[in-house]
Amino acid sequence: MADLARSIRGVSTEEARRCLVRHVYRHTQELVGQTPSTTELPPVIVWVSQLARLQRACLGLCYFGGLTHREAAALLGVPPGTVADRLNAGLRELGRLAAHGTPVSA
């Protein structure tokens, strides 16, 4: 998908990735409330699923999606400082979960 988006004249790789991240985030909001079976997921995905919703969103948008705190804040409708706080808290919580070595039941 990123290659297709980059094929549009004048769109950089970074712009294409950011656009796709925003679209994926918006689409996932339609799926809120649906819970997949955790038995077939890697432990890290189960750990991420245990984070608070805003922590997951900040982690996904900033860490995995490459958005800035300000861009994620605009998308989430919260101040950039909140994004930074939730991102830090989410990373600390992932570290705590990983230290236990096994996923806690979701």
C-alpha positions, 0 to 999 in steps of 0.5 A: 500500500505504501508503494502505491501511495508513493507512486502518486507524484509529489508524495514522499514516503513519509507523507504516504506512511503518515496518511496510511497510519491515519486511515488505519487508525480511523478504520480501527475505531469502527472495530472498537469493542470486538475482541479477537482470540488471544490464543493465536496472537504473539505475546507482545500483541496480547500485552499491547491489547492490555494497555488502556485505549489511549495508551494503545492509540498513542503507541500505535500512532507515534511509535509504530506509525511515526506521527509526532505527538502533535499530529497524534494529539490532533487525531485523538482530540487531546493535548500533545502533552497527554499523548507524551504522558500516555506514550511513556506510561504505555511503554513502562507498562509494556516493560512491566508485562514483558518482565513477567514473561507471559501474557496476562489473560486479556 
